[in-house]
Each structure stands twice: as C-alpha cells, then as structure tokens.
Amino acid sequence: MAQGALKKAKPASAKKPTALGPKRGAKTIAPKKSKLVSQQKMLKKLTSGLTGKTERLLAEKAGHLELLKGTRKDKKKEKEGAKAAKK
C-alpha cells in the first residue's frame, strides 16, 4: 500500500510581548450613584491606611527594609521648620 509524503510540522512562532513591565489589572467600573461613590472613596482610604500600617509593621519586624522617608505630615513640619529658621 502506497502512502503519501509525510507532512512537515510548521515551526511554532514565538509570541513577543507587546509591552514591557507588569500586565494590566482588571478594569473596574466606577459607581455613578452618589452613595456608592462615597462608599468607594471611604473603602479606598481605609484600605490604603491598612496597607501602609501593615507595611510599616513588617518593616519594623524585618529591620532591614527601607521605606520612603516621612509622611505628608512629617514633610509639612520640616517645611515649617525651614521657614522659621530663615526668618
């Protein structure tokens, strides 16, 4: 029984990443009702506060992690101190 010629496999084309860096996250739709907007703002504020506290706590325990120097309040105090020193 005669058989036809073997089919050759095509080389797999390697996909190149279009953008360097991290991938984009899932898109979220902002709420339109005023009550939901205020809830969203409060949630974001409280979440960021918890995240900051957690990072500081972990940095204290580790001891060698570096955090950004100062908070907004600390920077304001430094500016006020610098202004007072100039006078």
C-alpha positions as a Markdown table, in Angstrom:
| # | Residue | x | y | z |
|---|---|---|---|---|
| 1 | Met | 0.0 | 0.0 | 0.0 |
| 2 | Ala | 1.5 | 3.3 | -1.1 |
| 3 | Gln | 1.5 | 6.2 | 1.3 |
| 4 | Gly | 1.8 | 9.9 | 0.6 |
| 5 | Ala | 4.8 | 12.0 | 1.7 |
| 6 | Leu | 4.9 | 12.9 | 5.4 |
| 7 | Lys | 3.7 | 16.4 | 6.3 |
| 8 | Lys | 6.3 | 18.5 | 8.0 |
| 9 | Ala | 5.3 | 20.4 | 11.1 |
| 10 | Lys | 5.3 | 24.2 | 10.8 |
| 11 | Pro | 7.7 | 25.9 | 13.3 |
| 12 | Ala | 5.9 | 27.4 | 16.3 |
| 13 | Ser | 6.0 | 31.1 | 16.1 |
| 14 | Ala | 7.2 | 32.7 | 19.4 |
| 15 | Lys | 4.9 | 35.5 | 20.5 |
| 16 | Lys | 6.7 | 38.6 | 21.6 |
| 17 | Pro | 5.4 | 40.6 | 24.5 |
| 18 | Thr | 3.9 | 43.9 | 23.2 |
| 19 | Ala | 4.6 | 45.9 | 26.3 |
| 20 | Leu | 7.4 | 45.6 | 28.8 |
| 21 | Gly | 6.6 | 45.6 | 32.5 |
| 22 | Pro | 3.8 | 44.3 | 34.6 |
| 23 | Lys | 0.5 | 43.3 | 33.0 |
| 24 | Arg | -2.5 | 45.5 | 33.4 |
| 25 | Gly | -5.1 | 44.5 | 36.0 |
| 26 | Ala | -8.8 | 44.0 | 35.6 |
| 27 | Lys | -10.7 | 47.1 | 34.7 |
| 28 | Thr | -13.3 | 48.3 | 37.3 |
| 29 | Ile | -16.3 | 50.4 | 36.5 |
| 30 | Ala | -16.7 | 53.4 | 38.8 |
| 31 | Pro | -20.1 | 53.8 | 40.5 |
| 32 | Lys | -22.5 | 56.5 | 39.4 |
| 33 | Lys | -24.8 | 56.8 | 42.5 |
| 34 | Ser | -23.5 | 59.4 | 45.0 |
| 35 | Lys | -23.9 | 57.0 | 47.9 |
| 36 | Leu | -21.9 | 54.3 | 46.2 |
| 37 | Val | -19.2 | 56.9 | 45.2 |
| 38 | Ser | -18.8 | 58.0 | 48.8 |
| 39 | Gln | -18.6 | 54.3 | 49.9 |
| 40 | Gln | -15.9 | 53.7 | 47.3 |
| 41 | Lys | -13.8 | 56.7 | 48.5 |
| 42 | Met | -14.0 | 55.6 | 52.1 |
| 43 | Leu | -13.1 | 52.0 | 51.2 |
| 44 | Lys | -10.1 | 53.2 | 49.2 |
| 45 | Lys | -9.0 | 55.5 | 52.0 |
| 46 | Leu | -9.3 | 52.8 | 54.7 |
| 47 | Thr | -7.7 | 50.1 | 52.5 |
| 48 | Ser | -4.7 | 52.3 | 51.8 |
| 49 | Gly | -4.3 | 53.1 | 55.5 |
| 50 | Leu | -4.3 | 49.4 | 56.4 |
| 51 | Thr | -1.8 | 48.6 | 53.7 |
| 52 | Gly | 0.5 | 51.3 | 55.0 |
| 53 | Lys | 0.3 | 50.1 | 58.6 |
| 54 | Thr | 0.9 | 46.6 | 57.5 |
| 55 | Glu | 4.0 | 47.5 | 55.5 |
| 56 | Arg | 5.4 | 49.6 | 58.4 |
| 57 | Leu | 4.8 | 46.7 | 60.8 |
| 58 | Leu | 6.6 | 44.2 | 58.5 |
| 59 | Ala | 9.4 | 46.6 | 58.0 |
| 60 | Glu | 9.9 | 47.0 | 61.8 |
| 61 | Lys | 9.9 | 43.3 | 62.2 |
| 62 | Ala | 12.4 | 42.7 | 59.4 |
| 63 | Gly | 14.5 | 45.7 | 60.4 |
| 64 | His | 16.4 | 46.0 | 57.1 |
| 65 | Leu | 13.6 | 47.1 | 54.8 |
| 66 | Glu | 13.7 | 50.7 | 53.6 |
| 67 | Leu | 10.6 | 52.8 | 53.5 |
| 68 | Leu | 10.2 | 56.1 | 51.9 |
| 69 | Lys | 11.2 | 58.8 | 54.3 |
| 70 | Gly | 8.5 | 60.6 | 56.1 |
| 71 | Thr | 4.8 | 61.0 | 55.6 |
| 72 | Arg | 3.0 | 64.1 | 54.4 |
| 73 | Lys | 2.6 | 65.4 | 57.9 |
| 74 | Asp | 6.4 | 65.0 | 58.5 |
| 75 | Lys | 7.2 | 66.8 | 55.3 |
| 76 | Lys | 4.9 | 69.8 | 56.3 |
| 77 | Lys | 6.6 | 70.0 | 59.7 |
| 78 | Glu | 10.1 | 70.1 | 58.0 |
| 79 | Lys | 9.0 | 72.9 | 55.6 |
| 80 | Glu | 7.5 | 74.9 | 58.5 |
| 81 | Gly | 10.8 | 74.4 | 60.5 |
| 82 | Ala | 12.8 | 75.5 | 57.5 |
| 83 | Lys | 10.7 | 78.7 | 57.0 |
| 84 | Ala | 11.0 | 79.5 | 60.7 |
| 85 | Ala | 14.8 | 79.1 | 60.5 |
| 86 | Lys | 15.0 | 81.5 | 57.5 |
| 87 | Lys | 13.3 | 84.3 | 59.4 |
